[in-house]
Amino acid sequence: MVHLSGHTRTKEKLILGVLVFMILAIFRIMKFFALNGTGKIRLCDAWGCGHFNAPRGDHKHKGIDFDIPFGSVVYAPFPCKVVRLGFPYSDDTSYRLVEIQGTGNYSDYKAKIMYVKDLPSVGETFKEGQKLCIADDITKRYSSTMTNHVHFELYAKDELLNPEPFFKV
């Protein structure tokens, strides 16, 4: 058993306290603007739940679903540049996604935003909270029993993150 002096223990506690403070400060600084302006996440419906890691048959939900009516504005969550436009489904080109890369202090973050239309151009830049695109009608693919939503996945240095703690709610 190793015995530490009171001075060493105090030093360790101080270092631990500083680390915890720094982590909390980072989360306070790196807050994102809610895509729907309200922060409301899709609750559970007949098709599933909108929170991160919700069960999806043989896999888990990789993002969060913002409850947003069809035709509503979707806002940029952080300062960003559009890096790719694509399709969430390989068998259905009627739905679109936009992939953004953070700029400035947010450059480590990349996000995929799905079920949107009126897409911006690749290379276009946006400020946090600026109109990015428009919410599409996901109920056309599933049914009116699914809450209309925009799906958001967050990555930092290509690692999937739970985006929930990053949003101002």
VEXDORO-403871 format. One line per 10 residues: number of its first residue (from 1); for each residue x, y, z of C-alpha. Coordinates in Angstrom, 3 decimals, padded with zeros to 6 digits, always signed. Example, Ala and Ser with C-alpha at 12.3 -4.5 7.8 and 13.67 -1.06 7.14 Angstrom:
<pts>
1 = +012.300 -004.500 +007.800 ~ +013.670 -001.060 +007.140
</pts>
This chain:
<pts>
1 = +000.000 +000.000 +000.000 ~ +001.311 +003.412 -000.965 ~ +000.799 +006.230 +001.494 ~ +000.700 +009.714 +000.128 ~ +001.505 +012.787 +002.132 ~ -001.243 +015.278 +002.776 ~ +000.487 +017.692 +000.404 ~ +000.504 +015.113 -002.449 ~ -003.164 +014.263 -001.913 ~ -004.079 +017.944 -001.923
11 = -002.111 +018.410 -005.135 ~ -003.911 +015.449 -006.764 ~ -007.295 +016.810 -005.701 ~ -006.389 +020.207 -007.122 ~ -005.305 +018.685 -010.449 ~ -008.489 +016.595 -010.597 ~ -010.582 +019.665 -009.822 ~ -008.891 +021.663 -012.578 ~ -009.472 +018.822 -015.076 ~ -013.162 +018.577 -014.162
21 = -013.497 +022.359 -014.458 ~ -011.847 +022.319 -017.906 ~ -014.159 +019.556 -019.149 ~ -017.232 +021.407 -017.887 ~ -015.960 +024.641 -019.435 ~ -015.535 +022.945 -022.805 ~ -019.114 +021.640 -022.697 ~ -020.369 +025.107 -021.717 ~ -018.462 +026.766 -024.552 ~ -019.303 +024.156 -027.178
31 = -023.067 +024.460 -027.100 ~ -024.917 +024.204 -030.388 ~ -027.974 +025.988 -031.708 ~ -030.981 +023.640 -031.929 ~ -031.799 +022.747 -035.529 ~ -035.497 +023.414 -034.924 ~ -034.953 +026.519 -032.784 ~ -036.639 +024.936 -029.741 ~ -034.432 +021.975 -028.831 ~ -037.475 +019.690 -028.733
41 = -036.436 +016.103 -029.454 ~ -038.857 +013.653 -031.054 ~ -040.508 +011.561 -028.361 ~ -041.463 +007.924 -028.868 ~ -044.049 +007.080 -031.512 ~ -045.117 +003.874 -033.274 ~ -041.801 +003.851 -035.189 ~ -039.400 +004.374 -032.277 ~ -037.851 +007.088 -030.144 ~ -035.762 +010.080 -031.173
51 = -033.010 +010.003 -028.557 ~ -029.418 +008.865 -029.077 ~ -028.870 +005.090 -028.882 ~ -032.611 +004.309 -029.040 ~ -033.223 +000.713 -030.219 ~ -033.648 +000.333 -033.991 ~ -034.178 -003.398 -034.570 ~ -030.705 -004.898 -034.859 ~ -028.848 -001.616 -034.258 ~ -028.966 +001.595 -032.228
61 = -030.053 +005.081 -033.301 ~ -026.880 +006.980 -034.241 ~ -028.175 +010.471 -033.633 ~ -031.072 +012.512 -032.313 ~ -034.301 +013.476 -034.051 ~ -035.422 +017.078 -033.771 ~ -039.214 +017.373 -033.718 ~ -039.895 +019.774 -036.576 ~ -042.925 +020.251 -038.829 ~ -042.615 +019.718 -042.573
71 = -041.619 +022.959 -044.299 ~ -040.006 +024.528 -041.221 ~ -036.577 +026.155 -041.264 ~ -033.621 +024.001 -040.190 ~ -030.874 +026.090 -038.574 ~ -027.096 +025.601 -038.620 ~ -026.081 +024.138 -035.240 ~ -022.624 +025.775 -035.280 ~ -020.473 +027.823 -037.678 ~ -019.964 +025.474 -040.600
81 = -019.232 +024.752 -044.232 ~ -021.272 +022.342 -046.378 ~ -018.949 +019.502 -047.412 ~ -021.329 +016.983 -048.972 ~ -024.897 +016.462 -050.149 ~ -026.281 +012.941 -050.240 ~ -029.137 +010.537 -049.664 ~ -029.986 +008.789 -046.370 ~ -031.461 +005.765 -048.190 ~ -029.826 +003.888 -051.057
91 = -033.260 +002.812 -052.329 ~ -034.957 +006.229 -052.186 ~ -033.523 +009.385 -053.722 ~ -036.492 +011.522 -052.682 ~ -034.917 +012.205 -049.264 ~ -031.728 +014.196 -048.870 ~ -029.002 +014.854 -046.351 ~ -026.493 +017.626 -045.892 ~ -023.106 +017.047 -044.260 ~ -021.427 +020.000 -042.587
101 = -017.951 +020.574 -041.171 ~ -017.513 +022.991 -038.284 ~ -015.377 +026.083 -038.806 ~ -013.295 +028.131 -036.373 ~ -013.499 +026.751 -032.822 ~ -015.893 +024.066 -034.101 ~ -013.546 +022.626 -036.736 ~ -013.293 +019.246 -034.961 ~ -017.035 +018.643 -035.468 ~ -018.816 +017.179 -038.474
111 = -022.552 +016.518 -038.682 ~ -025.037 +014.760 -040.939 ~ -028.503 +016.294 -041.124 ~ -031.126 +014.124 -042.790 ~ -034.660 +014.518 -044.190 ~ -034.158 +018.035 -045.518 ~ -034.795 +019.897 -048.774 ~ -033.960 +023.259 -050.377 ~ -030.334 +022.313 -049.842 ~ -027.417 +024.724 -049.793
121 = -024.472 +024.276 -052.161 ~ -021.306 +022.381 -051.301 ~ -018.768 +024.946 -050.096 ~ -021.404 +027.345 -048.768 ~ -020.710 +028.630 -045.235 ~ -023.129 +029.402 -042.417 ~ -023.112 +031.098 -039.040 ~ -024.583 +029.373 -035.999 ~ -028.375 +029.789 -036.036 ~ -028.516 +030.803 -039.705
131 = -031.080 +029.145 -041.995 ~ -029.433 +026.042 -043.502 ~ -032.319 +024.264 -045.272 ~ -035.964 +023.154 -044.852 ~ -037.449 +020.106 -043.088 ~ -038.857 +017.512 -045.484 ~ -041.923 +015.307 -044.911 ~ -040.667 +011.994 -043.465 ~ -044.242 +010.741 -043.063 ~ -044.396 +010.098 -046.840
141 = -041.942 +007.211 -046.342 ~ -043.290 +005.847 -043.058 ~ -046.787 +007.074 -042.220 ~ -048.593 +009.849 -040.436 ~ -048.019 +007.954 -037.167 ~ -044.345 +008.995 -037.271 ~ -043.572 +012.412 -035.822 ~ -042.021 +014.565 -038.525 ~ -038.388 +015.201 -037.700 ~ -034.886 +016.012 -038.888
151 = -032.186 +013.492 -037.945 ~ -028.833 +014.803 -036.629 ~ -025.617 +012.788 -036.244 ~ -022.501 +014.314 -034.676 ~ -018.881 +013.275 -035.169 ~ -015.645 +014.602 -033.680 ~ -012.539 +013.509 -035.553 ~ -014.626 +010.762 -037.231 ~ -015.886 +009.334 -033.903 ~ -019.659 +009.210 -033.396
161 = -020.766 +011.294 -030.386 ~ -023.961 +011.566 -028.404 ~ -025.102 +015.048 -029.484 ~ -027.629 +015.561 -026.676 ~ -025.280 +017.343 -024.204 ~ -024.211 +019.871 -026.848 ~ -027.572 +021.514 -027.450 ~ -029.037 +024.555 -025.680 ~ -032.387 +023.373 -024.395
</pts>
